[in-house]
Amino acid sequence: MWRSECVVLVLVLCVRGSLAQQNVCGRPPLNPRIVGGQAASPGAWPWQVSLQRSAFGHFCGGSLINKDWVMTAAHCFSSTNVAGLEVHLGKQTLEGSNHHQVIRRVTQVIRHPKYDSNTNDNDITLLRMDASVTFTNYIMPVCLAATGSTFPAGTKSWITGWGDIASGVPLPYPEELQEAQVPIVDRKQCDKQLGPETVTNNMICAGLRQGGKDTCQGDSGGPMVNKKGTVWIQSGITSFGYGCAEPNSPGVYTLVSQYQGWISNIVKQNLPGFIKFTPAR
């Protein structure tokens, strides 16, 4: 079952990474319903965006990676048509007023050329906005896991989004951004639980063995992040799962560190802040 996830990961930094964004990304100054989660405080996850169609409303999440680009899941788009497609930044609730909100139109949808809708492999898309955004306490890019990053089983991760709070149960008014913490699940164990050859090397799993916390429909494309020190790094993009928060059924995320080269080739200028995550010893 498709769904969107927002996950925030706290990582240990090898403070070598990439370029301009590294002094800005992943440092939300205001950071002190995902199934089983709770409402996030305003500004806690300033890279979280809501993707909306003007005639439909919210349909997926995403994350701001620099002043011009947003990263999300390929399965959120059946085509690259940009008509009525908007990015809502600085948003806390889907309904009611959002004083810090900024809206940008999307001018380009670039899906990974090897995205496979049958296997969900390479489930990643980049969106170019029609105008740059100014960073504030409520709008800020996330750092991205660099090539060679490792996320051992048990690594604490955060997911965020405005998706359903249970299968078929929408987030109640005013639909406030939700957050939840889940551990990384070993890839082999995840593949065993979900079915042989379900999980590729381009995926990462997270969830509780007993269930109860998970992303769900409407969270797709959102970030999974980890933190170590003071910096948040995005390790995953909410991709798919079977049911929502079921026991022995982890959520599956696109492994961001596999795509540093592809992202850099698309963005070209003002590259995102790529940081190699290695676990603390």
C-alpha positions in Angstrom: 0.0 0.0 0.0 1.5 3.4 -1.0 2.1 5.9 1.6 4.2 9.0 2.3 6.7 9.3 5.1 8.7 12.0 6.7 11.6 10.7 8.7 14.2 12.7 10.5 17.6 11.0 11.2 20.2 12.2 13.7 23.6 11.3 12.4 27.2 11.3 13.4 29.0 13.6 11.0 32.3 13.1 9.2 32.3 16.8 8.6 33.3 16.6 5.1 30.4 16.8 2.7 29.3 19.1 0.1 29.4 22.7 -0.5 27.2 25.7 0.3 24.3 24.1 2.0 26.4 22.4 4.7 26.5 25.5 6.9 22.8 25.8 6.8 21.1 22.4 6.4 19.7 20.2 9.1 20.0 22.7 12.0 16.4 23.8 12.9 16.6 26.4 15.7 13.1 25.6 16.9 13.5 21.9 17.2 13.8 21.0 20.9 -0.3 12.0 12.7 2.0 9.6 11.5 0.5 6.4 13.1 1.3 6.3 16.8 2.9 9.7 16.7 2.2 13.1 18.2 1.8 16.7 16.9 5.1 18.3 16.0 6.0 21.7 17.5 6.0 24.6 14.9 9.3 24.8 13.2 10.6 21.5 14.4 11.0 20.0 10.9 11.5 23.1 8.7 12.4 21.1 5.6 9.0 19.3 5.6 6.8 20.3 2.7 3.3 19.5 1.5 2.8 18.7 -2.1 -0.6 19.8 -3.4 -2.6 20.0 -6.5 -4.8 23.1 -6.7 -7.9 21.0 -7.4 -7.1 18.2 -5.0 -5.1 19.5 -2.0 -2.4 17.6 -0.2 -1.3 14.3 -1.7 2.3 13.7 -0.7 5.1 15.0 1.5 8.6 16.0 0.5 11.7 17.7 1.8 13.5 21.0 0.9 17.1 20.3 -0.1 18.2 23.8 -1.2 16.6 27.1 -2.0 15.2 25.8 -5.4 14.7 22.1 -5.1 12.4 19.6 -3.2 13.0 15.9 -3.0 10.1 13.4 -2.9 9.0 9.9 -4.0 8.6 8.9 -7.7 5.4 7.0 -7.0 3.7 10.3 -6.0 3.6 11.1 -9.8 1.9 9.2 -12.6 3.2 11.8 -15.0 5.5 14.8 -15.1 2.6 17.2 -15.7 3.1 20.4 -13.5 -0.3 21.9 -14.0 -1.7 23.0 -10.6 1.3 21.5 -8.8 2.4 23.4 -5.7 4.9 23.1 -2.9 3.7 24.4 0.5 6.6 25.3 2.8 6.6 26.4 6.4 3.3 24.7 7.0 2.1 23.4 10.4 -1.5 22.4 9.6 -3.3 21.5 6.4 -6.3 23.4 7.5 -6.6 26.9 9.0 -4.0 29.7 8.9 -0.3 29.2 8.6 1.5 32.4 9.3 4.9 31.2 8.2 3.7 29.5 5.0 5.2 30.1 1.6 3.8 28.6 -1.6 5.8 27.9 -4.8 4.7 26.5 -8.1 6.6 23.5 -9.6 8.1 24.0 -13.0 9.9 20.7 -13.4 9.3 17.1 -12.2 12.3 14.8 -12.6 11.7 11.2 -11.8 14.6 8.8 -11.5 15.1 7.3 -15.0 15.3 3.8 -13.4 12.2 4.0 -11.2 10.4 0.7 -11.3 6.7 1.0 -10.3 6.5 -2.8 -9.9 9.3 -3.2 -7.4 9.4 0.4 -6.1 13.1 0.5 -6.8 14.6 4.0 -7.3 11.5 5.7 -5.8 12.9 9.2 -5.9 11.9 12.4 -7.7 13.2 16.0 -7.7 10.9 19.0 -8.1 12.2 22.4 -9.2 10.3 25.4 -7.8 9.4 28.5 -9.9 11.3 30.8 -7.5 13.9 30.5 -4.8 12.8 30.5 -1.1 14.4 32.5 1.7 15.4 30.4 4.7 13.7 31.2 8.0 13.3 29.4 11.3 10.3 27.7 9.7 11.8 27.0 6.2 15.2 25.4 6.0 16.8 22.6 4.0 17.7 19.2 5.4 21.2 17.7 5.1 21.3 14.5 2.9 23.1 11.3 3.7 26.2 11.0 1.5 27.5 8.0 -0.4 28.9 5.4 1.9 26.7 6.3 4.9 25.7 3.4 7.1 22.6 3.0 9.2 22.8 -0.1 11.5 19.7 -1.8 12.8 18.3 0.0 15.8 19.4 3.5 14.7 16.8 5.9 16.0 15.0 7.7 13.2 12.2 10.2 12.9 9.4 10.3 10.5 7.0 13.1 9.8 3.9 13.8 7.8 0.2 14.7 7.4 -0.9 11.2 6.4 -3.6 9.0 7.9 -3.4 8.1 11.6 -4.6 4.5 10.8 -5.5 2.7 7.6 -8.4 4.7 6.2 -8.5 7.1 9.1 -7.6 10.7 8.1 -5.8 13.1 10.4 -8.4 15.1 12.3 -8.9 18.9 11.9 -6.8 21.0 11.7 -4.6 18.2 10.4 -1.4 19.2 12.3 2.0 17.8 11.2 2.8 14.6 13.1 6.1 13.1 14.2 7.2 9.7 15.4 10.4 7.9 16.3 11.1 4.4 14.8 14.3 2.3 14.7 16.1 1.1 11.5 15.4 -2.6 10.8 18.1 -4.8 9.3 17.6 -5.1 5.5 17.7 -8.9 5.6 15.3 -9.1 8.4 13.0 -6.6 6.6 13.1 -8.7 3.4 12.3 -11.8 5.4 9.3 -10.1 7.0 7.9 -8.5 3.8 8.7 -11.3 1.4 11.8 -12.5 -0.5 13.4 -9.9 -2.8 11.1 -7.2 -1.7 13.8 -4.9 -0.4 16.6 -3.9 -2.8 20.0 -2.3 -2.0 18.3 1.1 -2.8 16.0 0.8 0.2 16.1 1.0 4.0 13.5 -0.2 6.5 12.3 1.2 9.8 9.6 0.3 12.3 8.8 -1.5 15.6 8.5 -5.2 15.7 5.3 -4.9 17.7 4.0 -2.2 15.3 2.1 0.9 16.5 4.3 3.6 14.9 4.5 4.0 11.1 3.9 6.2 8.1 0.6 5.8 6.3 -1.3 7.0 3.2 -0.5 10.7 2.6 3.0 10.6 4.1 4.6 9.3 0.9 7.6 11.3 -0.3 8.4 12.7 3.2 11.7 12.4 5.0 13.1 10.0 7.4 15.9 11.6 9.4 18.5 10.8 12.1 20.5 13.1 14.4 23.9 13.0 16.0 25.3 16.1 17.5 23.3 19.1 16.3 22.7 18.1 12.7 19.7 16.3 11.1 20.4 14.2 8.0 17.8 12.6 5.8 18.4 8.9 5.3 15.2 7.9 3.7 12.2 8.9 1.6 8.9 7.4 2.6 8.1 4.8 -0.1 5.8 1.9 0.7 4.6 -0.6 3.2 1.9 -3.2 3.8 -0.8 -1.7 5.9 0.0 0.9 8.5 1.9 0.2 11.8 1.2 -3.6 11.6 3.4 -5.9 13.7 6.4 -7.4 11.8 5.7 -5.1 8.8 8.3 -2.3 8.7 7.9 0.7 6.5 10.2 0.9 3.5 12.1 4.0 2.5 14.3 5.0 -0.5 17.9 5.0 0.7 19.0 8.6 0.0 22.8 7.9 0.2 22.5 5.8 -3.0 21.6 9.0 -5.0 24.2 11.6 -4.2 25.6 11.5 -7.8 22.2 11.6 -9.5 21.0 14.5 -7.3 24.2 16.4 -7.9 23.9 16.0 -11.6 20.4 17.3 -11.6 20.8 20.2 -9.2 24.3 21.2 -10.4 24.4 24.6 -8.6 24.1 25.3 -4.9 24.3 21.6 -4.1 22.5 20.1 -1.1 24.6 19.5 2.1 25.7 15.9 1.7 27.2 14.5 4.9 28.5 10.9 5.4 26.8 9.3 8.4 28.6 6.7 10.4 27.3 5.3 13.7 28.9 6.3 17.0 31.2 3.8 18.5 
